[in-house]
């Protein structure tokens, strides 16, 4: 008898109830959220049952595809080898899950045919067999050691060196995540403590971990001082600590030593393949590594839609690959920036050579696959583009770039509801990201989720305001903050932000676009929205942005207005874009 965790959307409750009953009759032990007892911590109990299950069975339907909860539970099953997917009504699984054979239950649900259920029972039996991950888990010692690596504090005289301390923290998290006997809090969760004075024992309770790592980095010229310590979460007792005073060229050795020392202090044994994985670096050149971290910090924390930022990233990565021509990650990041230059800014940059170089060095590197997918989408090869995004999600489901690209591609196909889990995941992965929460405002507006829209608006505003505290002229943050303010009912303040942004950064097309969205959707000022869009239409020079404009549900209220149609037609004629039927997205009342 297998322990089956059943994941479904609330709209499919009756189907889930019937299926659970059928599986129970067949001798399977099925857990679903109807088993949560009164007074229980809902999330905690679901997490426990999900981890204990031998099989994670997911019911795909149009509504479950749009559910972030179902997506997360399905990802847990996929990543642990326990996933058994089923389709309620022949629904195609979402991106990231199409490589798995999906049992079609539509004949059972509609005509009561037994064969689909038998196929499902056979799949459950195979997953829960003697060689399944769940069986191995039962015979092995339980994984009770868990750890949260707090962001290392930048003690350098130059505050700009924070990119370096953040990069070191991320690499240590990645290294420890490769140890099978250790559970590691993800980067996005650990970095919520960045810049805060914290009590280690409170961190351990909040993150539900047994241990915490904290440290600091001081960089001065070519010299480094890195301090790190491992602390018991229950007592606050220091279990290990070390200070490294070395040259910058020793950075990789220091990271290896820290990771190995933590593993040793926890009395864990590294498998040979885990030791090799920890010691494998994208480069052995310390300066190339430094340039890569600098470029990545610009990519994650810079101004979205800013030409100078994207040019700087490509330029910095060029320095990195000159120092180490075999640095695949640097080639991939260069390709991402060059793709932005081409598809957003209309520059002559060609990102394909850098992407191909990255893939030649590391086949299936997810970020490089995303760049190739973007070119294929532009060429109208949507199916092949989706295949590459599937592969990228499978290769690294926790990549910010991959989730961002998957969401954007689905959005531009008009599959708004399906894009939501990926926008949500991207928003969670990088805590400085205000762009994807702002996109969620649009998505939840389109799907009629008022609470989701307000939640996303609050997050977008919080992050936009934080970005503006360090860069007051950040036009993209001003525009996204204005949209959020309008959604939250602060109309006068939203208009003030729009006025300020247009004075500070009038040439920022991304800012103008998002301001127009705020004006037409949240403020109901269609004429001013068209005024703001005029310079956008006169200046934008990439077909991909016009495609985005045509499907964006934020413009449903002005899309049929003669002025909008005239500006769109003139832009298409200027760019030589063939006329295609414009997708109609109906407003939600």
N, C-alpha and C positions, 0 to 999 in steps of 0.2 A: 504494500500500500504506500503510495507516494504522498508526500505533503505538498499540496498545490496551493500557491498563492494566486488568487484570481484578481486581475486588474481590469477595470472597466470604467466607463463614464456613467455618470448618474442617469443620463437619458436612456441608457441601455440596461437599467435596473432589472426589468422583467426578464430580459434575455439572460442576464447573469444569474438571476434566481433559478430559472429553469435549468440552465446548464449546470449550476452547482448541485442541484437535486439529481440530475442524471449522473454526474460524476460520483456523487455520494453512493448512489445505488450500485455503481460499478465497483465500489470498494475503495475509491480514492478519498483521501482526507483533504477536503477543500476548505481553505480559509478565505473569507472575503470580509469587507468592512462591516457587514451586517452582524459580525460576531463581536464587534467592539462593545464591551459591557458598559453600563452606566457608571460615570465617574472616572473612566479610564482616560489617560492622556492619549488622545487620538493619534497624533503623529508618532509618539514613542511606541505605541502598540503596533502600528502599521510597520514601522521600521524593524521592530523585533521579529514580527511574523515574516516579513520580506527576507530578512537575513537567514531565518531558520528553515525556510521552504526549500524543498528539493527541486521544485519546478515553479517557474514564474510564467503563468499563462495570461496572455494579454488579448482582450477582445478589441480588435480594431474596427472602428466605425468613424463616420465623419466627425462625430462629436469627441470621441476619445483621441483622435489624432490632434485635435485642438487643445487637449487637456495637458497642462504641464505636469500634473500629478501622474497621469498614465504614462507620459513620455519618460519621466524619471524612473518609474517602476520598471518599465520595459527596458530601459538602459541598464538598470541593475541586473536584470535577467540576462540580457545580451552579454554584458561584460564579464559575467561569472559563468557563462556557458549553460545557463538554466532556462533559457527562453523557449517557450512554446507559443508562437503567435497564431491567432485564429481571427478570421474575418466574419463579422456579423452579416454583412450584405455585399460580399465581394469587393469591399473597400480595399484599395491599394494601400499597403503599409506606407508610413511616412519615410522621408529621407533618413538614412542611417539604419533602416530595418528591412530593406528590400532584398538583402542577400539571404534571408532566412525563409525557408519554405513555410508558407502560411496556409493553415487548414481552413478551407472555405466552408463555413457552417450555414450558408444561406439556404441550402436544400433542406437541412434539418430544421432551421428556424421557420421556414415558410411551409414546407410540405411534410415535416416530421420524419424525413428519411433518416435511417439509422447509420448509414455508411460514413457520413462526415464525423459523427461522434466516435465511431470505431477507429477512424483514422487519428482522431485526436487522442484517444486512449493509447493507441500504439505509440504516438509521439511522446506522450507523458512517460510511458514505460521505458522508452529508450533513454530519455534524458535522465530519468531516475534510476538507471541501471547501475551495475556494480562499478563501472568505470566512471560514473558521473562525478562532477565536482562535489555534489552533496554527500555522496558516499565517502569520498576521501575526507571531507570535512568531519564526518562523524567519527572516523577512526583516528584523526589527528588531534593534537592538543588544541584546545580552543584558543582563538586569537584574542587575548585579553589585553595586550600591550598596545596602547594607542598614544599618539603624540601630536602636539600642535607646535609648529615652528613659528614663533612670532617674528614680525619684520625686524631685521637687524637695524639698529639705530645708526644713523649717519653722524659720526663725530668729526668728520673732516671740517677744515676751516671753510671750505667752499660748499655751500648748501646745494649747489648744482650736482655735487657728487652723489646725491641720493639715488640716482639711477643705478649706481654701482652697488650700493648696499642692498637695494631692492633685488637686483639681479642675482647677487650671491644668495640671498634668502630663497629666491625661487629655485635656484639650482639645488640647494640643500633639500628643499621640500621634494623636488623631483627625484633626487638620489634616494632619499629614505622611502619614497613611494615604491621603489623597485624591490624593497625587502618584503617578501611574502608574509613573514611572521609579524609584520608591523602595520598597524592602521594609522594613516597619516591624514590630518585635516587638510582639505584642499586649499590651494593658494588664496582663492577668493574669500573663503571664510577666515583664514588666518589674518589676511590683510585688513579686515574690519577693525583690528586693534592698532593699526598703524597710526603713529603720532599720539597715542593715548598712554597715560600713566595707568598701568594695570596691576592688579594683584594676581600673582601667578595661580594661586589656589582658586580664585574666582574664575580665571580663564579656563582652568581644568574642569570646573563644575559646568561652566557655560558650554564648553565644547565637548563635554563628556569624554575626556581623555585622561589617561593615567600619568602622562608626563608632558612637560613643556620645555621647549628650547628657546632661549633668548640670547641675544648677542649684540655686538656693535662692530662698526667698521670705521677705521680712520685711515684715509689715503692722503699721502703727502708726496707729490712727485712720483717717484718710482718705488716708494716705500709703503708698506701696508702694515697696519696693526689690526688684527681681527681677534676679538674675544668672543667666546661662546661658553654656555653652560647648560647642563641638563638638570632639570628640577623635577622632583616627585610632586605630582599634582595634589596628592592628599595631604602631605605634610609641609610642602614648600622647602623640603630639604634638598640641598645641592648634591647631586650624585656624581657629577663630573664637571670640570671646568678647565679651560686652557686658554692661553693667550699666545698668539702667533705674531712675531715680529719678523717679517720677511720682505723680500723684493716682490714687486708686482708680478714678475715672471714665475713666482711660486704659487700663484693664486689657485691653480688647479690641484696642486699637491695639498694645499691647505684645505680645500673643499673635501678632497678625498679623506684626509686625516680626520676632519670633523665628523663626516658621515660614519667612518669606521669606528671612531672613538665612541660615538653614540650607540652604535650597534653593540659594541663590546660592553659598554656600561650597562646596557639592558640585558646582557647575557644571552644575546641571540646569536645564532649561527648563520652566516651567509652561505647560500648555495653558490657553487662556482659561477653559474651564469649570472647570479645577482651581483657578485663581485665584479665581473666583467662589465655589466651594465652600468654600475656606479662609476667605474673608472673610465667609461667611454665618454669622451667630450667631442663636441662639434669641431673644436680646434685645439691645437696645442700652443697657439700664439696668443700671448696675454694681451698684446695691444689690439689684435683683431677682435678678441673677446670683448675688450673695453669698448671698442667702436660699435660692436653689435649691440651691447647693452645700452649704449647712448642712443642708438637709432631706435631700438625697441621702446625706450622710454618716450621718445618723441611720438612714436606711432600710437602708443596706448594713451598717453597723457596730453598730447598736443591738441591743437585746434582742428576739429573735423572740417574738411572742405577747404583748408587753407593751403594755397599753392606753395608758399614758402616752406611750410612744414613738410610737405610731400617731397619737394625738391631736396630739402636737407636730409631726409631719411635716405633717399637714393644716393646722395653724395657721400654720406657717412658709411653706408654699406659698401660703396665702391672702395673706400679706404680699407675696409675690413677684408674684402676679397683680394685686394692687391697684396695685402700682407699674408693672406692664406687663401690661395685660389681654390682650395678644397673645402671651404667652410660652407656647407650646404645651407645652413640656417640663414647665414648672411645673404647668400644668393636669393633665397626665398623671400626674405624681407625686402630686398631690393626690388624684386619682381612685384611685390604687393604695392610698394610706393609708386613704381613706374606704371602699374595698372591704374592707380588713382590719377596719375598725371595724364594718362591717355583717355580714360573713360569719363573722368569728372571734369578735368581741366582742359581737355581737348588738345593736349600737347602731342608732339610727334613721337614721344617715348614709346618704345616697343618692349613690353615686359616678358615676351615669350622666351628670348634667349636666356635671360637670368633664371626663369622658371625651369626651362629644360636643363640648364646646368645643374640646378639644385636637384632635380629628379635623377640626373645621371649619377650624381654622388650618393643620393639617398632615394632610391625608388619608392614611390608612394608617400613622399613627404607631404603631409596634408595641406600645408599652407601653399606649397607650389602647385598642387592639384587644383586649389581654388582659383589660382590665376589662370590656369589653362581652361578651367570651366567658364570663367568670365569671357574669354575670347570665343569659346564655342557658342555661348549664349548670344554674343553679339553677332555671330555668323548665322544664327538661326538654327543651330544644331542643339536644340534644347534637351533632347533625350540623352545625348552623349554628355552634355554638361551636367545633367542630373546624375548620371552614372559616376562622374568624377567626384561630385559632391558627396554621394553615397560612400565612395571609397575614402574620402577625406574624413567623414564623420566616423567611419569604422576605425580609421587609423588613429584618430585623436578626438573622441567625442567631447573632450573638455577644452578644446582650443577655442579661444575667443574669436580668432579670425575665421575659423571654419564655421562656427555657429552663426556668426554675423553674415557670412556669405550665403549659407544655406537659407537663412531668413530672408535676405534680400532677394535671392533668386525666386523663392516661392512667392514673395510679395509681388514681384514684377510679372509673375505668371497669373496674377489675380487670385492666388490661393491664400487669401489673407489669414483665414483661421489656422491653416496648416503652418504658417510662418510664426505664429505666436510662441510656441515652445522654444524655438531657436532664438528669437529676440529675447525671451525671458532668460534663457541660459546665458546668452552673451552679456546681458545686463548684470547677471550675478557673478560672472567670471572676472570682470574688471570693475572695481568699485568707483573709478573715476569716470566711467563711461556714462555720458548723459544722452548720447545719440540714440542708443537702442531703447532706453526707457521712453524717449520721445516717440520713437516708431511704434511702441506699444500703445501709446495714447491713440494713435491713428487706428491701429488694429482693433482695439477694444471699442472704439467709436463705431467702426464698421460692423462689428459683430454684436453690438448692442449690450455690451457688458459695462454698465455704468460704474460699478464698484472697481472693476479692473482698470478702467480708464482713469478714475481718480487716484487709485493707488500708483499707477504708472506716472501720472502727472506729479504727484508729490515727490516721487523718486527723481524724476527728471529735473524738477526745480531745485531740490536739495543739491544735486550734483552740479547743476549749472551755476548755482550761487557759489559753490565751493570753487569751481573753475575760475569764476570771475574775480574771486578774492585774490587770486595770484596773477590773473591776466585780465584786467578790467576791459580791454578792447577786444576780447574774444567774441566775435560776431556770432559764431554758431551757438555758443553758450547763451548769448543774449536772446537769440531767436527761440531756442528750445525752452529757455526759462519763461519767455513771454507766452508761449503756447501753454505751458504748465499753469502759469498764473491765470490765464483766461479760463482754462478748464476748471480751475479751483474757485472761480467766481470773482477774482480780483481784476476786474476789467480795466479800471483806470490805471492801475499799476502796470498791467500788461501793455497798454498803449504807450505808457512812458518808456518802457523798455524798447518797444519797437522804434519809437522816435529816436532814442539814444543810439540804437544799433545802426540805423540808417545814416546818422551823422558820423559815427565812428568808423564804419566799415562798409561804405555804400557799394563797393565792388564785390563783396562776398556773395556769390550767387547762392550758396547753400543757405546762408542767412536769409536772403530775400525769399527763397522758396519756402522755408519753414515759417517765416513771418506771414506769408500769404495764407498758409494753412491755418495759422492761428486766427487771422482776420476773418476768413470765410467760415471756418467751422465753429470756433468758440466765441467770436465777437459778432458774427453775422454781418460784417462790413464788407460786402462783396466788391463794391467799387474801389475801395482802398486796396483790397487784395489784388485786384486787376492792375491798379497803379503800380504796386510793388513788383508785380510779375512782369511788367512791361520790359524793364531793363534785363530781367532774367531771360526772357524770350529773345531779346535783341542780341544777347551776348553768348548764351549757352551754345556750345559747338560740338556736342557729342550725342550720338543717336541713343545711347543707353539712358541718358538723362531724360530725353523726350519720351522714351518708352515708359520710364518710371512715372513721369508726369501724366501720361495718358491713362494709367491704371490706378493712380493714387485716389483712394476714396475720399480724401480730404477735399478734392476739387469737384465732387459730384454736384455741388450747389451752383457752381459757376461754369461747369464744363460746356453747357449748352448755350451760354450767353454769346451773342455775336462777337463781342470783343475778344473773348477767350479763343473762340474758334478762328478768328482772323489772325491773332498772334501766333497760334499754334500752326496754322497753315503756312504763314510766312516763314516761320522757323524751319518747318519741314522742307519748304522749297529752297531755302538758303542752304540747308545741309544736304539736300538731295535725297531726302528720305521718302520712300514710296508711301503713298496713302494706304493705310490698312484700317479695317473696321475698329473703332475705338470701343474698348470694353466698357460696358455700362455697369456701374456699381450703384445700387439704389440706396438712398439715405435711410438711416434707421430712425424711426419716429420715437 
